[in-house]
Amino acid sequence: MSKSISIALALTIAVFTVSCSSSRKSLKNPAYDIEIVEAEGMAPIIEGDISGAKKTSLHEAMKNALALVVGVYVSQEALVSKAILIDDTITSQTEGYIEKYEVVKEWKEGGFYKTRIKAHIRREDLSAKLENFENEPSKLGNPVIAFAIEETIDGKPGESKYSELEIKNAFATAGFAVADKLEGDILISGTGTSDFNTQEGLGGFTSYRAALSVRAVKTGSQEVLLTTQGSAGGIDLNKSGAARAALINASKKIAPEIKDGILTALRKKTLIKITIENAETMNKLSEFIKALRNLPTVRDCWLRTFKGGKNAVLDVNLRRSNAADFSQIINKNKHFKVDIISSTSYSLNVRIQPK
């Protein structure tokens, strides 16, 4: 059984084997609410090691107590898809969320040692941590997504952007920040066509077929994150309704692929653009690039353009973080001094200070 499946099952079992929870104020800080739950944990007794099994079963009981509260605050989809992440960062760190606990019962059963506890879990601490699991875009720099998808119906420009609106809604629902204009960190652009298919054998209905072709590009570095296409049909009592239905169906079909593809690309690498003012000479710029490459968070960087005595543009591939966080790193670097003029999730504008 894979780790993700086994952890998900453990979390699910915890939900059904612990008692109902109740809420009250924290004794340490009355401003905070706590959840009181009961949970059991068990561990095998190996080679007669009662002490070791007792310790492990207590830890498992605390993990299961947290798992119950996690199951309440996190959607079932997130509970399953992020089981490993939740286990590594929350249920394995019980001391950070359990205010206190008491052992209600402990006993040996067969080859196992079992422990039942009553745990007081700080709701605020856990809720704050869990917010990140439900909104993955925030962990990847919270990029603003802009859209520019042009449509045609039977070869003529469409009056409304049905596919763009459908894809935009999918991103907004997933927690992305979406832009009303073309200004954003990532631009999703492309074309959608919807053309008459047939009316034969449809009992008075009309059929249209739509095709979408889109790509996602970082507006700063112009890095292409993905390209994809898809098609779908649509029927309605009239041509306009069928054309609209086909575009919407095609959009619903590829929207998850676009969203997941962008998330995957952002997880794999973070490429940002740094515009540098006061890059007086190539030697000075070379020293700056060398210093950047020595930073642990930088995988590599290279020059895109250089206008002697004035501005330069660099592409920087980060191992982690985003441009806004990276600006704080370079602002504190001892090997060079820069002024941060502006920043977005994937671009920086800096000025090198004279020595």
RODO-854453 format. One record per residue: y, z, x of N, C-alpha, C, CB in turn. Coordinates in steps of 0.2 Angstrom, whole numbers, plus 2048, in hexadecimal, padded with zeros to 3 digits. Atoms other than C-alpha are relative to their C-alpha. Glycine has a CB too. Layout:
<rs>
YZXYZXYZXYZX...
</rs>
This chain:
<rs>
7FA8008048008008008068008048008067FB7FA8017FC8117FB8078048077FF8047FA7FE7FC7FA80081E80980B8048007FA8048018077FB80080682A8037FE7FD8017F98037F98008047FF80781D8037F07FE8078007FA7FB8008027F98008168147F58068057FF7FD8028077FA7FB80182881C7F68027FF7F98057FE8057FE80180782C8147E57FC8047FB8017F97FE8057FD80481C81B7DE8028088007F97FF8017FF7F97FF82082C7E58068037FC8018028087FA7FF80483182C7DE7FF8007F88067FB80180180080782B8277CD7FB8067FE7FC7F97FE8047FB80281D8347CD8048078007FB8018057FC7FA80082A8417D18048017FA8058008067FC80080683483D7C27FB8037FA8027F97FD8057FE8058248417B77FD8068017FB7FB7FF8037FA7FE81E8507C08048068017FC7FF8067FC7FA7FF82D85B7C18038017F98067FE8057FE7FD8068358657B38077FD7FE8018078007FA8028028448607A98068048048028017F97FA7FD7FC8558637B38058047FB8037FB8047FB7FD80486386E7AD8068008057FF8077FE7FA8017FC87586E7B38048078008057FB7FE7FC7FA80088087D7B98057FF8067FC8068007FB8017FA88F8807C57FC8038068068047FE8027FE7FA88C8827D78028088028027FC8067FE7F97FF88C8957DD8048008067F98048027FC8017FA89388F7EE8077FD7FF7FC7FC8057F98038028A18857E68007FE7F98017F98058008018078A48867D48037FA7FD8048067FC7FD8068028AD8767D37FA7FA8008057FD80580680580089C86D7D67FB8027FB7FD8008078067FF80488E86A7CA7FA8008048007FB7FA8078017FD87C86C7CF7FB7FF7FA7FE80780480580280486C8667C77FA8058027FE7F98008067FC7FF85D8737C67FA7FD7FE8018077FD80680380184C86B7C77FA8048038007F98028077FE7FD83A8707CA7FC7FA8027FC8057FB8048057FD82F8667D57FA8038048047FB8048067FF7FC81E8667DD7FF7FC8067FA8007FC8028047FB8198617EE7F98028038058008068077FE7FD8088607F77FF7FD8077FB7FF7FB8028037FA80185D8087F98028028058038068077FE7FE7EF85C80F8008058057FD7F98028017FB7FB7E886A8197FC7FD8057FD8077FC8048037FB7E38638297FE8058058047FA8038037FC7FB7D786C8348028087FF8027FE8077FE7F98017DB87D82C8078028017FB8048037F97FE7FF7ED87C82F8048017FA8047FA8047FC7FE8067F48858208078008017FD8077FE7F97FF7FE8058898288037F98008018038067FD80780080887682B8007FD7F97FC7FC80580180380780287181A8058037FB7F98017FD7FB7FD80480D87E8128077FE8018008088017FA8037FE81C87881B8027F97FD8018008087FF8078028198668178008007F87FA7FC8028008018088168698048068037FE7FA8057FD7FA7FE8028268738038057FA8018028068047FC8067FF82F86480B7FF7FA7FB7FF7FD8078018058058278587FF8028027F97F87FF7FF7FD7FE80682C8637F08077FF8007FE8087FF7F980180083E8627F58017F98008038038077FF80780183D84F7F77FF7FE7F97FB7FC80580180280783584E7E68058027FB7F98027FE7FA7FD8048438597DF8067FB8008028078027FA8057FF85084D7E67FE7F97FC8017FE80780280680384683E7E08018007F87F87FE8017FF8008078478447CE8077FF7FE7FE8077FD7F980180185A8457CF8027F98028048058047FE8077FE85B8347D87FE7FB7FA7FC7FE80780380580585082C7CA8058017FA7FA8037FE7FB80080685E8327BD8067FC8028018087FF7F98037FE86D82C7C77FF7F98028038048058018077FE86681B7CD7FC7FC7FB7FC80080780480480486080D7C37F97FF8028047F97FF8078017FE84E8097C37FF7FA8057FB7FE7FA8008067FC8517F87CB8028028078057FB7FE7FE7FD7F985A8017DA7FB8058028078037FF8057FC7FE84D80E7DA7FA7FD8047FD8057FA8068037FD83F8027DE8027FB8067FD7FB7FA7FE8057FB8497F57E88028038078057FB7FE7FD7FD7FB8518027F37FC8068028078027FF8047FA7FF84280E7F48008038077F97FF7FE8017FD7F984180F8078078028027FE7FA8057F97FE7FE8548108098028077FD8057FB7FE7FF7F980385581F7FD7FC8058037FE7FF7F88057FB7FD8468278058038028077F97FE8017FD7FE7FA84E8268168068048018017F98047F97FD80086082B8128018067FC8057FB7FF7FF7FB80585E8378047FA8058008017FD7F98057FB80184D83F8007FD8038067FA7FC7FC8027FD7FA8498418128058058037FF7FB8057FB7FC7FD85984B8158028057FA8067FC8017FF7FB8068568598088058058017F98037FF7FB7FA7FF8618668108077FE7FF7FF8028087F980380287085B80D8028007F98017F98037FE80080786F85C7FA7FD8067FC7FD7F97FE8027FA80486586B7F58048068037F88018027FC7FA7FF87087A7F47FC8068028058027FA8057FB7FF8628867F37F97FF7FC8038077FE8068018048508877ED7FC8078007FC7FB8038047FB8008438947E87F97FE7FF8028067FB8078028018308937E97FD8037FA7FB8018078027FD8068298957D87F88028008017FB7FA8087FF7FF8168937DD7FE7FC8057FD7FE7F98038047FB80C88E7EB7F88028008038028078077FF8007F988C7EC7FC7FB8047FE8017F98058057FD7EA8837F47FC7FD7FA7FB8038058048048057E18767E97FC7FB8048047FE7FB8048057FC7D286D7F18028008078017F97FD7FD8007F97D88678028078008017FC7FA8037F98018007EA8687FE8038077FF8027FB7FB7FB7FA8027F88757FE8057FE7FC8028038077FB8028058048747F08058057FF7FD7FF7F97FA7FC80181587B7ED8057FE7FB8048008077FB80180582087C7DE8078048017FD8027F97F97FD7FF83387F7E08057FF7FA8037FE8077FA8018048438817D68057FF8048018067FB7FA8027FB8518787DF8067FF7FC7FE7F98037FA8018038638787DC8047FA8048058078017FE8077FC86A8667E18077FF7FE7FB7FA7FE7F980180187C8637E38017F97FD8048018078008068038808557D78057FB8038028017F97FA8047FD89184F7DF7FE7FD8068068048018028037FA88984D7F07FC7FA7FF7FD80580580580580187B8437EA8037FA7FC7FA8037FB7FD8068038858387DE8047FC8048058037FA7FC8037FC8918347EB7FC7FB8058058048058048047FB88382E7F77FD7FA7FC7FB80480380480580487A8247E98057FA7FE7FD8037FA7FB80580288A81A7E47FF7FA8058078028018018067FB88780F7F47F97FC7FE80080380780680480287580B7EE8017FB7FA7FB8057FF7FF80580687B8037DE8057FB8018038057FA7FB8057FF8897F97E68007FE8088078037FF8018027F98837F17F68067FC8037FA7FB8007FB8037FD8927E67F88058048048047FC7FB7FB7FB7FC89D7F57FD7FD8028078008067FC8037FF7FA8917F880B8017FA8057F98028007FF8067FC8947E68128077FE8007FC7FB7FD7F98027FF8A77E78128037FF7FA8017FA8057FD8018078AA7E57FF8047FA8008048067FE7FD8068008AE7D38018037FD7FA7FC7FA8047FD8038068BA7CA7F57FD7F97FF8078018008038078018B17BB7ED8057FC7FC7F98017FD7FC8058048BB7AC7E87FC7FA7FE8077FE8058048058038B579D7DE8047F98007FD8027FA7FD8078018B978A7DE7FB7FB7FE8047FE8068058048028AC7817D48027FB7FB7FA8047FD7FD8068058B17707CC7FB7FE7FC8037FB8048058028058A876A7BD8027F97FD7FF8057FA7FF8068048A67597B57FB7FF7FB7FF7F980580580180689E7557A48007F87FE8028047FA8008078018987437A28057FC8058017FE7F97FB8047FB8A273E7B28078027FF7FF7F97FF7F97FF8008B27457AC8018088018037FF7F87FF7F97FE8BA7557B28008057FA8078018038017FC8058B67647A78068047FF7FA8058017FA7FC8018C376E79E7FF8078018027FF7F88017F97FF8BB77F7A17FB8008067FD8047FA8057FF7FB8B17867B07FB8047FE8048028068057FC8028A278C7A87FB8038057FC7FC7FB8057FE7FB89778D7B78048058057FE7FA8057FC7FC7FB8A57957C28008077FC8077FE8018007F98048A77A37B47FA8038008037FE7F98067FD8008957A67B37FE8038077FA7FB7FE8027FD7F98927A87C68058068028017FA8057FB7FA7FF8A27B37C77FE8067FD8077FE7FE8037FA80389B7BE7BA7FA8038037FF7FE7F88067FD7FD88B7C07C38028048067FB7FA8027FE7FC7FA8947C67D38048067FE8057FB8047FC7FA8038A07D27C97FB8057FE8047FE7FB8057FC8028907D97C17FD8048057FC7FD7FB8047FD7FA8887DC7D28058058047FE7FA8047FC7FB7FC8977E67D88057FD8057FC8058037FB8037FB8A17D97E28078007FD7FD7F88017FA8018028B37D77E18017F98008068048057FF8078018B87C67DA8077FF7FF7FC7FE7FA7F98028008C87BD7DB8027FB7FB8037FD8077FE8058058D27B37CE8027FA8038058037FB7FE8067FC8D97A87DB7FB7FE8068078028038048027FB8D279F7EA8008058068027F98027FF7FC7FA8D77AD7F67FA8067FF8078048008057FC8008C87B77FB7FD8008077FB7FF7FB8038007F98BD7BC80A7FA7FB8007FD8078018058058008AF7B08048027FC7FA7F98047FF7FF8058058B17A07FA7FA7FD7FE8067FB8038058048038A47997EF8037FA7FD7FC8057FB7FD8068038A87877EC7FA7FB7FF8057FD80580680580289E7787E58027FC7FA7FA8038007FF80480689C76C7D77FA8017FB8007F98028057FF80689376D7C68017F97FC8018067FC80080680488F75D7BC7FB8017FA7FE7FA8048047FF80688875D7AA8007F97FD8038057FB80180780388274C7A37FB8007FA7FE7FB80680480180687B7467937F97FE8028037FB7FC8078027FE8687467937FD7FC7FA7FC8078018038038058617427828018037F97F87FF8017FF7FD80786274576F7F97FE7FC8057FD7FC80680280385173D76B7FB8068007FC7FA8048067FB8018437497648038078007FB7FF8057FD7F980084F7587638028027FA8068008057FF7FE8078517597508088017FF7FD8067FF7F97FF8018647567518048038068018037FA7FD7FD7FA86775F7618027FB8067FC8068037FE8047FA86F7587717FE8048068077FE8008027FD7FA86875B7828057FD8067F97FE8027FD8027F987275B7937FD8038068088037FF8037FD7F986D75E7A58068018057FB7FB8037FB7FE7FB8787677B17FD8018078048067FE8027FF7F98777687C48068038047FF7F98047FB7FC7FD8817747CF7FE7FF8088008077FE8008007F98847737E28058048038007F88037FB7FB7FD88D7817EB7FE8028078008067FB8017FD7FA8907897FB8058068018017FB8067FC7FA7FF89779A8018028008077FC8067FE7FD8007F98A379B8108058058018047F98017FB7FB7FF8AC7A98188077FC8027FE8048077FA8037FF8BE7A48178048018068058027FA7FD7FF7FA8C37AB8277FD7FC8068008088028048037FB8B67A58337FD7F97FE7FB8048038028068038B17968287F88008018037FA8038078007FF89F79C82B7FC7FF7F97FD80780380480280689379481E7FA8057FF7FD7F98008057FB8028897A28167FA7FD7FD8038067FC80680480387E79780B8027FA7FC7FD8057FB80080680487C7878027FA8007FB8017F98048058008058727857F28027FB7FB7FE8077FE7FF80480687077A7E37FA8027FB8007F98028057FF80686777B7D28027FC7FA8008077FF7FF8048078657727C17FD8047FB7FE7F98018037FD8068617777B08037FC7FA8028077FF7FE80380686277079E8038047FB7FA7FC7FD7FD7FC80686B77578E8007FC7FA8078028027FF80480686B77077C8048037FB7F87FF7FD7FC7FD80587677276E8017FB7FA80780280280080480687B76A75D8057FA8028038037FA7FC8057FE8897607668007FF8088078017FD7FF8027F988D7587778038068048037FA8017FC7FB7FC89A76577D7FC8068008078017FC8047F980088F7747787FA7FF8057FE8027FA8068017FC88076C7818028008087FC7FA7FE7FE8007F988A7687918028078028067FB8007FE7F97FE89177A7917F98048028048037FB8077FC7FF87F78178F7FD7FE8067FC7FF7FA8048027FA87877779D8038038068007F88007FC7FD7FA88677D7A97FF8078018077FE8008017F880088478F7A47F98018028018037F98077FF7FE87178E7A67FE7FF8077FB7FC7FC8008017F98727867B78038058048037F98027FD7FB7FD87E7937BC7FC8078008078017FD8047FA8018737A17B67FA8008057FE8027F98068017FC86579A7C08018018077FD7F97FF7FF8007F986D7997D18048068028037FA8027FC7FA7FE8797A87D07FD8058048038037F98037FB7FC86C7B57D67FF7FD8077FA8027FC8018037FA8687A97E48068008057FD7F98007FA8007FD87A7A87E98028078028067FD7FC7FE7F97FF87D7BB7E87FB8038057FF8047F98057FD7FB86D7C07F18017FC8077F97FF7FE7FF8047FA8707B27FE8068038048017F97FF7FA7FD7FD8827B98027FE8078038068007FB8027F97FE87B7CB8037FC7FF8067FD8047FB8058017FA86D7C580F8047FE8067FB7FB7FE7FC8037FA8797BB81A8058068038047FA7FE7FC7FB7FE8857CA81B7FD8058048058037FA8047FB7FC8777D68207FE7FE8077FA8027FB8038027F98717CB82E8058008057FD7F97FF7FB8007FB8817C98378078007FC8007FA8047F98008028947CC8358047FC8058028077FF7FC8047FB89F7BE83C8078017FD7FE7F98007F97FF8028B27C283B8047FC8048028078007FB8047FC8C17B88418058058028037FA7FB7FA7FC7FD8CE7C184C8057FB8027FD8048057FA8047FE8DF7B884D8048058058047FE7FA7FC7FC7FB8E87BF85D8077FD8017FB8008067F98027FE8FA7BE8608028038078058037FB7FE7FE7F99027C08717FA7FF8058028078008058027FB8F37B887A8037FB8057FA7FC7FC7FC8037FC8FE7B38887FD7FA8058048048048038057FC8F27AB8947F88007FF8018028088078008018E07A68957FC8068047FD7F98038027FA7FC8DD7B48A28008067FC8038018067FF7FA8048E47C18967FB8007FA8078007FE8058018058D97BA8887F98018028017F97FD8067FF7FD8CA7BA8937FE8078017FF7FC8068017F97FF8CC7CC8977FF8047F98068048038007FD8078CE7D08847F97FF7FE8057FD7FC8068028028BE7C78807FA8048047FF7F88018057FC7FC8B47CF88E8008077FD8028008078007F98038BA7E08877FC8017FA8078038008048008068B47DC8767F97FF8018037FA7FC8078017FF8A37D687C7FD8078037FF7FB8058027FA7FE8A17E78847FF8067FB8048038068007FB8058A37F08747F98007FC8057FF7FA8078008028927F686D7FF7FD7F97FE8087FF8008038078967F085B8007F98008058037FC7FF8078008997DE8617FA7FD8038067FE8058068047FD88A7D28638037FB8047FC7FD7FA7FD8057FC8957C486A8077FE7FD7FB7FA8007FA8038038A67BC8688027FA8058068058017FE8067FD8AD7AB86D8077FD7FE7FB7FB8007FA8028028BD7A286D8007FA7FB8047FE8068008068058C179685E8067FB8028008027F97FA8047FE8D37908628048048048037FD7FA7FB7FD7FC8E079486F8067FC8017FD8028077FA8047FF8F278F86F8048048068058007FA7FE7FC7FB8F87948808078037FF8017FB8067FA7FD8019057A18818028037F98067FD8037FE7FE8079047A586F7FA8037FC8027FA7FC8057FD8048F57A78637F97FE8028017FF7F98078027FF8E27A78657FC8027FA7FD8038068047FE8058D47A88587F98018038007FB7FA8077FF7FE8C37B085C7FB8017FA8008078048057FE8048B37B18537FC8058037FB7FA7FE8037FA7FD8AB7C28557FA8017FB8048068008067FF8038997C58507FE8078017FA7FC8028027F87FF8967D884C7F98017FE8058037FB8077FE8028867E184C8008047FA7FE8058068007FC80688C7EC83E8088007FE7FD8078017F97FF80289C7F18358047F97FD8048028067FC8068038AA7E582E8078008048018007F97FA8017FC8BB7DF8348058077FF8047FA7FD7FC7FA8018C47EE82C7FE8068048008027F98027FA7FC8B97FB8358017FE8077F98017FE8008027F98B97F18458078008037FE7F88017F98007FE8CC7F18458018078038057FF7FA7FF7F97FE8CB8048477FD8018077FD8057FB8038007FA8BF8028568047FD8067F97FC8007FC8037FB8CA7F68608068038018007F87FF7FA7FC7FF8D980085C8008068048038027F98017FA7FC8D280F8657FD7FE8077FB8057FD8038027FA8CB8058748058018067FE7F98007FB7FE7FA8D280B8858017FA8057FC8058047FF8067FB8D07FA88E8057FB7FE7F97FC8007FA8048028DD7F18848038037FA7FD7F97FE7FC7FD8068EA7F58778027FA7FC8078048037FE8058058ED7EB8678038047FA7FA7FC7FE7FE7FE8068F77ED8587FD7FC7FA8087FF7FF8038038068EE7EA8478057FD7FB7FB8057FD7FB8038058F97DE83D7FD8007F98027F98028038008078ED7DC82E7F97FF8018037FA7FC8078008008DB7DC82A7FD7FF7F97FD8068038048008068CF7D781C7F98018028007F87FD8077FE7FF8BC7D981B7FD7FC8067FC7FF7FA8038057FB8B97CA8278057FD8047FC7FB7FC7FB8027FC8C97C78308058058028047FA7FD7FB7FB7FD8D57D083C8067FC8027FD8048057FA8037FD8E77CB8418028068058057FE7FB7FE7FB7FC8EB7D58518057FD8057FA8038047FB8027FA8F97D585F7FE8048068078017FD8017FC7FA8F57D98718068038037FC7FB8057FA7FD7FD9017E58788017FE8077FF8087FF7FF8017F89097E18897FE8068048077FE8018027FA7FC9027EC8978078028047FB7FE805
</rs>
